[in-house]
């Protein structure tokens, strides 16, 4: 049930009636017609732009269309009032029974709020994809939480979602990791070692060096790189991925697939992807002009192999192969996304850190070219997180050496708080994370406020169960006609927005909208609860009156169910009691 979609269907049916009786001409396009909450709640429950949309193609005054449409709508029992406003907007007030139906649906339909928007389309969401050189840090944490919530949202909206982690194990950084682990290996053999600039000095590599010693003994001691680099690189990368998987598990994140960059080299996959672009006339030999501003690492003032990315929306063409025939950093990324397209995904989403902003256009150009424009790629950038404790900057992790780890954050506040708070800002907006504030028990803390609403419902249900049947099956059948107070109706109307909110969030790839909605829903619930302190008739539990109590508890349970659905999208477990 999506009440806004249902009323839109009613509007379209009434318009079809106006066409049938000759009031409107045939062949009018209706795709731009909307039904949504009015900007001012005093104007009604819903508003439609139908008359404004149709006026020009129908060659009619919009107010005349609105008046005719209002008359048609007024005949339907779901509509209490249909009134024309301004030049032709139409405000609607629904019958109370329509709103009460929202409660019944929430209690009986486990899929309330879920959408068929995706229609089963295959979608890949790639996120985290951190270099396998150490534990995940707080920046990765935000990308991990955002990506996972986005994947859950798209699944909830009807897409067939695959969650993937791209292992960057093909570059020079894994050689640096191997050398750093080798130093810890020597240390495990009792040698004094010095970590030069560019190596990874974090304590997290100590057990890896010890594990390497346990595996190979002294076979690599005082040997040149040619004897140990490849094996240590494989060993260290595997150990880091085990560490990263464990870090993600701390947040309740599991990936469907891990894709190794290294698997692209020496297998012909890069060559195949570039050949595909070449066959489309998009690869050529040329020399690029020096870029303005900061010089990219892969630029050189020589003839090289270039991709005509400008033909697919990029600012400049991009090098894929250097003059010495080695691949640029961009080439394996093209091959990886070519592989995604070949796997049959209908839509792709990449979640990158803010430092990858310059990579967006070239990646979109590559996917557009490889899929002939049939597979859209949306790149979502996650901005930086600033950590505080009691208003003071939070110090770096001793274990990591140079940064605050994901585990540092989760150990401080828990996975639920971490996940929810990371979604209280849009992904491309900076986020302040104060360890003290995110644990505050106040209205200013969305994590607490939403969970407190859920716990309050449970408390009311437990109290009411002493003298009334408050099972969901029974509550779905009770008389709800007594729920007429403005505060009760405001709460029901907020519940009715849930399916619409899900579709809006899914269309924009914006899981933060779910967090915002849950806070608003909790606010309306708490407002009703507090009004019960002054007006006993509004209290959820009416001693000695099981019928009235059941109606009010039905509303409470509907709130809890929607909160549970929303928190599930965010990957947060609701607090049963507080």
C-alpha positions in Angstrom: 0.0 0.0 0.0 1.3 3.4 -1.1 -1.4 5.8 -0.3 0.1 8.6 -2.3 0.4 6.3 -5.3 -3.2 5.1 -4.7 -4.6 8.7 -4.7 -2.5 9.5 -7.8 -4.2 6.5 -9.5 -7.6 7.9 -8.4 -6.6 11.3 -9.9 -5.7 9.6 -13.2 -8.9 7.7 -13.2 -10.9 10.9 -12.7 -9.0 12.6 -15.5 -9.8 9.6 -17.8 -13.4 10.3 -16.9 -13.1 13.9 -17.9 -11.6 12.8 -21.2 -14.5 10.3 -21.7 -17.2 13.0 -21.1 -15.4 15.4 -23.4 -14.2 17.9 -20.8 -10.6 17.2 -21.7 -9.1 16.3 -25.0 -7.6 12.8 -25.7 -3.9 12.0 -25.8 -2.8 14.1 -22.8 0.5 12.9 -21.2 0.1 12.3 -17.5 3.6 11.2 -16.4 4.4 14.5 -14.8 1.3 14.5 -12.6 2.2 14.2 -8.9 0.4 13.7 -5.7 2.4 14.7 -2.6 2.1 16.4 0.8 1.3 20.1 0.5 4.0 22.5 1.6 1.7 23.8 4.3 -0.2 21.1 6.2 -3.0 23.5 6.8 -3.9 23.3 3.1 -4.9 19.7 3.3 -3.5 16.1 3.3 -2.3 15.9 -0.3 -1.9 18.2 -3.3 -1.9 17.5 -7.0 -0.4 19.5 -9.9 -2.6 17.8 -12.5 -4.4 20.9 -13.7 -1.2 22.9 -14.0 0.5 20.1 -15.9 -2.4 19.6 -18.4 -3.4 23.2 -19.0 -1.0 24.0 -21.8 -1.4 20.7 -23.8 -5.1 20.8 -23.3 -5.2 24.5 -24.2 -7.4 25.2 -21.2 -7.4 27.4 -18.1 -5.8 25.4 -15.3 -8.4 26.5 -12.8 -11.2 25.2 -15.1 -9.5 21.8 -15.2 -8.9 21.8 -11.4 -12.6 22.6 -10.7 -13.8 19.8 -13.0 -11.3 17.4 -11.5 -12.3 18.4 -8.0 -15.9 17.6 -8.7 -15.0 14.1 -9.9 -12.8 13.4 -6.9 -15.4 14.6 -4.5 -17.6 11.7 -5.7 -15.1 9.2 -4.4 -15.6 8.1 -0.7 -11.9 8.3 -0.1 -12.0 12.1 -0.6 -13.6 14.3 2.0 -12.7 17.6 0.4 -11.2 18.6 -2.9 -10.6 22.3 -3.2 -8.9 24.5 -5.8 -6.2 26.8 -4.7 -4.4 29.7 -6.6 -4.2 29.3 -10.4 -5.1 25.7 -10.4 -3.5 23.6 -7.7 -5.8 21.1 -6.1 -5.7 20.3 -2.4 -7.3 17.1 -1.0 -8.5 16.1 2.4 -9.0 12.3 2.9 -11.7 10.5 4.8 -10.6 9.4 8.3 -11.2 5.7 7.3 -8.5 6.0 4.6 -5.9 7.1 7.2 -7.0 4.3 9.6 -6.3 1.8 6.8 -2.7 2.7 7.0 -2.5 1.3 10.5 -4.2 -1.9 9.4 -1.9 -2.3 6.5 1.2 -1.8 8.6 0.0 -4.4 11.1 -0.9 -7.0 8.4 1.5 -6.5 5.5 5.1 -7.5 6.3 6.1 -5.8 3.1 4.6 -2.4 4.0 6.8 0.2 2.5 8.7 -2.1 0.2 8.6 -1.1 -3.4 8.5 -2.7 -6.9 10.5 0.2 -8.2 13.5 -1.9 -9.1 11.4 -4.6 -10.9 14.1 -7.1 -10.1 16.8 -5.3 -12.1 20.4 -6.5 -11.3 22.3 -3.8 -9.5 25.9 -3.8 -8.3 26.9 -1.7 -5.4 30.7 -1.5 -4.9 31.8 0.0 -1.7 34.7 0.2 0.8 37.3 -1.2 -1.6 40.1 0.0 0.7 43.7 -0.9 -0.1 44.5 -4.2 1.7 47.3 -2.6 3.6 45.8 -2.3 7.1 42.7 -2.0 9.2 39.8 0.1 8.0 39.9 3.7 9.3 37.1 6.1 10.1 36.9 7.4 6.6 36.4 3.8 5.3 33.7 3.4 8.1 31.5 6.1 6.6 31.8 4.6 3.1 31.1 1.2 4.5 28.0 2.3 6.4 26.7 4.4 3.5 27.3 1.7 0.9 25.7 -1.0 3.0 22.7 1.1 3.8 22.3 2.0 0.2 22.5 -1.6 -0.9 19.8 -2.5 1.7 17.6 0.4 0.5 17.9 -0.7 -3.1 17.0 -4.3 -2.1 14.0 -3.0 -0.2 13.0 -1.0 -3.3 12.9 -4.1 -5.4 16.4 -4.4 -7.0 18.4 -7.6 -7.1 21.5 -6.2 -5.4 25.0 -7.6 -5.3 27.5 -6.1 -2.8 31.1 -6.1 -3.9 34.5 -5.2 -2.6 37.3 -4.5 -5.1 40.6 -5.5 -3.7 43.3 -3.1 -4.8 46.0 -5.8 -4.7 47.7 -5.1 -8.1 49.6 -1.9 -7.3 52.9 -0.9 -5.6 51.2 -0.5 -2.2 51.0 -4.2 -1.7 54.8 -4.4 -2.3 55.2 -1.8 0.5 52.9 -4.0 2.7 55.1 -7.0 2.0 58.3 -5.2 3.0 56.6 -3.9 6.1 55.5 -7.4 7.1 59.0 -8.7 6.3 60.4 -6.2 8.9 57.9 -7.5 11.5 59.0 -11.0 10.5 62.6 -10.1 11.2 61.5 -8.5 14.5 59.8 -11.8 15.4 63.2 -13.4 14.9 64.7 -11.0 17.5 66.2 -8.5 15.1 66.1 -4.7 15.6 64.3 -3.1 12.6 63.7 0.4 11.5 60.6 1.5 9.5 61.6 3.8 6.8 59.3 6.5 5.3 56.7 4.8 3.1 56.4 1.6 5.1 53.6 0.8 7.5 54.7 0.9 11.1 51.4 0.1 12.7 51.3 -2.6 15.5 48.6 -4.5 13.6 51.4 -6.0 11.5 53.2 -7.6 14.5 51.0 -10.7 14.6 51.3 -11.0 10.8 55.1 -11.1 11.1 54.8 -13.7 13.8 52.4 -15.8 11.7 54.8 -15.6 8.8 57.6 -16.8 11.1 55.4 -19.7 12.2 54.8 -20.6 8.5 58.3 -20.4 7.0 60.6 -20.4 10.0 63.9 -18.7 9.2 63.8 -19.4 5.5 63.5 -15.7 4.6 65.9 -14.2 7.2 68.5 -12.0 5.6 67.5 -13.0 2.1 67.1 -10.6 -0.8 63.6 -9.5 -2.0 63.8 -11.8 -5.0 63.5 -14.8 -2.6 60.6 -13.7 -0.5 58.7 -10.7 -2.0 56.0 -12.5 -4.0 55.2 -15.0 -1.3 55.1 -12.5 1.5 52.9 -10.2 -0.6 50.4 -13.0 -1.0 50.6 -13.9 2.7 50.3 -10.3 3.8 47.4 -9.4 1.5 45.4 -12.5 2.7 46.1 -11.5 6.3 44.9 -7.9 5.7 41.8 -9.1 4.0 41.0 -11.3 6.9 41.5 -8.3 9.1 39.2 -6.1 6.9 36.5 -8.8 6.8 36.6 -8.9 10.6 36.4 -5.1 10.7 33.4 -5.1 8.5 31.8 -7.8 10.6 32.0 -5.4 13.5 29.5 -3.3 11.7 27.3 -6.2 10.6 28.6 -5.9 7.0 29.1 -8.9 4.8 30.0 -8.8 1.1 28.5 -11.0 -1.6 31.8 -10.9 -3.5 35.4 -9.8 -3.4 37.0 -9.0 -6.7 40.8 -9.0 -6.9 42.5 -6.3 -9.1 45.4 -8.7 -9.5 43.1 -11.1 -11.4 43.0 -8.5 -14.2 46.7 -8.7 -14.9 48.2 -11.4 -17.0 44.8 -12.9 -17.8 44.0 -10.8 -20.9 41.1 -9.0 -19.2 42.6 -5.5 -19.5 43.6 -6.1 -23.1 40.0 -7.4 -23.8 38.4 -4.3 -22.3 40.7 -1.9 -24.2 40.1 -3.9 -27.4 36.4 -3.4 -26.9 36.8 0.4 -26.8 39.2 0.2 -29.7 36.6 -1.6 -31.8 34.2 1.3 -31.0 36.7 3.8 -32.4 37.5 5.2 -29.0 41.2 4.3 -28.6 44.0 6.3 -30.4 47.6 7.4 -30.1 48.2 11.0 -29.1 49.8 13.5 -26.8 47.7 15.3 -24.2 48.1 19.0 -23.2 49.5 19.5 -19.7 46.6 19.6 -17.3 45.8 22.7 -15.3 46.3 22.7 -11.6 47.8 19.6 -9.8 49.6 17.2 -12.2 48.1 13.7 -12.2 50.6 10.9 -11.6 49.7 9.2 -14.9 50.3 12.2 -17.1 53.4 12.4 -19.3 54.2 14.7 -22.2 54.7 11.9 -24.7 52.6 10.0 -27.2 50.6 7.4 -25.5 47.4 5.3 -25.9 44.4 7.4 -25.1 40.7 6.8 -24.5 38.2 9.2 -26.2 36.4 9.7 -22.9 35.2 13.2 -24.1 32.8 11.5 -26.4 31.0 10.2 -23.3 30.9 13.3 -21.2 34.4 13.6 -19.8 36.4 16.9 -19.8 39.5 15.5 -21.5 40.6 12.2 -23.1 42.3 9.9 -20.7 45.5 7.8 -21.0 45.2 4.0 -20.7 48.7 2.9 -21.6 51.9 4.8 -21.1 54.7 5.3 -23.7 56.6 2.3 -22.2 53.5 0.1 -22.8 52.7 -0.3 -19.1 49.1 0.3 -18.1 47.9 3.5 -16.4 46.0 3.2 -13.1 42.8 3.8 -15.2 43.2 0.8 -17.4 42.5 -1.9 -14.7 39.5 0.1 -13.5 38.1 0.1 -17.1 38.6 -3.6 -17.2 36.9 -4.1 -13.8 33.9 -2.2 -14.9 33.9 -4.0 -18.2 33.6 -7.2 -16.2 30.7 -5.7 -14.3 28.9 -4.9 -17.6 29.7 -8.4 -18.9 28.2 -10.0 -15.8 24.8 -8.5 -16.8 24.2 -5.8 -14.3 21.5 -3.3 -15.3 22.8 -0.5 -13.0 26.1 0.2 -11.2 26.8 2.2 -8.1 30.4 3.0 -6.9 30.9 4.4 -3.5 34.2 6.4 -3.4 36.0 8.6 -0.9 35.9 12.3 -1.4 39.5 12.2 -2.7 38.2 10.3 -5.8 36.1 13.3 -7.1 38.3 13.7 -10.1 37.7 10.1 -11.1 34.0 10.3 -11.5 33.6 11.6 -15.1 36.2 9.3 -16.6 34.7 6.2 -14.9 31.2 7.2 -16.1 32.6 7.7 -19.6 34.2 4.3 -19.6 31.0 2.5 -18.5 28.9 4.5 -20.9 31.2 3.5 -23.8 31.5 -0.1 -22.7 27.7 -0.6 -22.4 26.7 1.6 -25.3 25.0 3.9 -22.8 22.7 1.1 -21.6 24.2 0.7 -18.1 24.0 3.8 -15.9 26.8 4.3 -13.3 26.2 6.5 -10.3 29.3 7.4 -8.3 28.6 8.5 -4.7 31.3 10.3 -2.9 31.5 10.2 0.9 33.0 13.2 2.6 35.4 13.3 5.5 34.5 12.5 9.1 35.9 14.7 11.9 36.1 12.9 15.3 35.7 14.6 18.6 35.3 13.6 22.2 33.7 16.1 24.5 34.3 18.8 21.8 38.1 18.0 21.5 39.6 16.3 18.5 40.0 12.6 19.0 43.6 11.3 19.0 44.9 8.8 16.5 45.0 5.1 17.2 48.2 3.7 18.7 47.5 0.4 17.0 47.2 1.8 13.5 50.0 4.3 14.0 48.6 7.1 11.9 44.8 7.0 12.0 41.7 6.2 14.0 40.4 2.7 13.0 36.9 1.5 12.5 37.3 -0.7 15.6 38.3 2.3 17.6 34.9 3.9 16.7 32.8 0.8 17.3 34.5 0.0 20.6 33.7 3.5 21.8 30.0 3.6 20.9 28.9 0.3 19.4 27.9 -0.7 15.9 24.3 0.6 16.0 25.2 4.1 17.1 28.1 4.2 14.6 25.9 3.2 11.7 22.9 5.5 12.5 25.0 8.6 13.1 27.1 8.0 10.0 23.8 8.4 8.1 22.5 11.6 9.8 24.2 13.6 7.0 24.0 13.4 3.2 27.0 11.4 2.0 28.6 14.3 0.3 28.4 16.6 3.3 31.2 16.6 6.0 30.2 14.8 9.2 31.2 15.6 12.8 31.3 12.6 15.1 31.5 13.4 18.8 31.8 10.3 20.9 30.1 12.0 23.8 27.2 13.5 21.9 26.2 10.4 19.9 25.6 8.7 23.3 23.6 11.5 24.8 20.1 10.6 25.9 18.3 13.6 24.4 16.1 14.8 21.6 19.2 16.2 19.9 20.6 12.7 19.4 18.7 11.0 16.6 20.0 7.5 17.5 18.6 7.8 21.0 15.4 9.5 20.0 14.3 6.9 17.5 15.3 3.9 19.7 13.4 5.6 22.6 10.2 5.7 20.5 10.6 2.0 19.8 11.2 1.2 23.4 8.3 3.3 24.5 5.9 1.4 22.2 7.1 -1.9 23.8 6.5 -0.5 27.3 3.0 0.6 26.4 2.2 -2.8 24.8 3.5 -4.6 27.9 1.3 -2.5 30.1 -1.8 -2.9 28.0 -1.3 -6.7 27.7 -2.3 -6.9 31.4 -6.0 -6.4 30.5 -6.3 -6.5 26.6 -5.3 -8.7 23.7 -2.6 -6.7 22.0 -1.3 -9.2 19.4 -0.9 -7.7 16.0 -3.5 -10.1 14.5 -6.1 -8.8 17.0 -5.1 -5.2 16.7 -5.5 -5.3 12.9 -9.2 -6.0 13.4 -10.1 -3.4 16.1 -12.2 -0.3 15.5 -10.0 2.6 14.9 -12.7 5.2 14.4 -11.9 6.8 17.8 -8.4 7.9 16.6 -9.5 11.4 15.5 -7.2 13.8 17.5 -5.0 16.0 15.5 -1.8 14.6 17.1 -3.0 11.0 16.3 -3.8 11.9 12.7 -0.4 13.7 12.3 1.3 10.5 13.4 -0.8 8.3 11.1 -0.1 10.6 8.1 3.6 10.3 8.8 3.2 6.5 8.7 1.5 6.9 5.3 4.5 8.7 3.9 6.8 5.7 4.5 6.3 3.9 1.1 6.7 7.2 -0.7 9.8 8.1 1.2 11.4 4.7 0.3 10.9 5.3 -3.4 12.2 8.9 -3.2 15.3 7.7 -1.3 15.8 4.8 -3.7 15.5 7.0 -6.8 18.1 9.4 -5.4 20.4 6.7 -3.9 20.0 8.6 -0.6 19.7 6.3 2.5 20.1 9.3 4.8 16.5 10.2 3.9 15.5 7.1 5.9 17.3 8.3 9.0 15.7 11.7 8.6 12.3 10.2 8.2 12.7 8.0 11.3 13.7 11.0 13.4 10.6 12.9 12.2 8.3 9.8 12.9 9.8 9.5 16.4 9.3 13.2 17.0 5.6 12.9 16.1 5.3 9.8 18.3 6.9 11.5 21.3 4.8 14.6 20.8 1.6 12.5 21.0 3.0 10.7 24.1 3.7 14.0 25.9 0.3 15.4 25.1 -1.0 12.4 27.0 0.5 13.9 30.1 -1.9 16.8 29.9 -4.8 15.1 28.3 -5.6 11.7 29.8 -7.7 10.8 26.8 -4.6 10.7 24.6 -2.7 8.2 26.7 -1.9 4.9 25.0 -3.2 2.8 27.9 -6.7 3.5 29.0 -7.2 1.5 32.2 -10.5 -0.3 32.2 -11.2 0.4 28.5 -9.7 -2.4 26.4 -11.4 -1.3 23.2 -9.9 2.2 23.2 -6.6 0.9 24.4 -6.4 -1.6 21.6 -7.0 1.2 19.0 -4.2 3.3 20.5 -1.8 0.4 20.8 -2.6 -0.5 17.2 -1.2 2.9 16.2 1.8 2.4 18.5 2.6 -0.9 17.0 2.3 0.5 13.5 4.9 3.1 14.5 7.2 0.4 15.9 6.9 -1.8 12.8 7.8 1.1 10.5 10.7 2.1 12.7 11.9 -1.5 12.6 11.7 -1.5 8.8 13.6 1.7 8.6 16.3 0.7 11.0 16.7 -2.5 9.1 17.6 -0.5 6.0 20.1 1.4 8.0 21.5 -1.9 9.4 20.6 -0.9 13.0 19.0 -3.2 15.5 16.1 -1.5 17.4 16.4 -1.2 21.2 13.7 -3.3 22.8 13.9 -1.4 26.0 15.8 1.6 27.4 
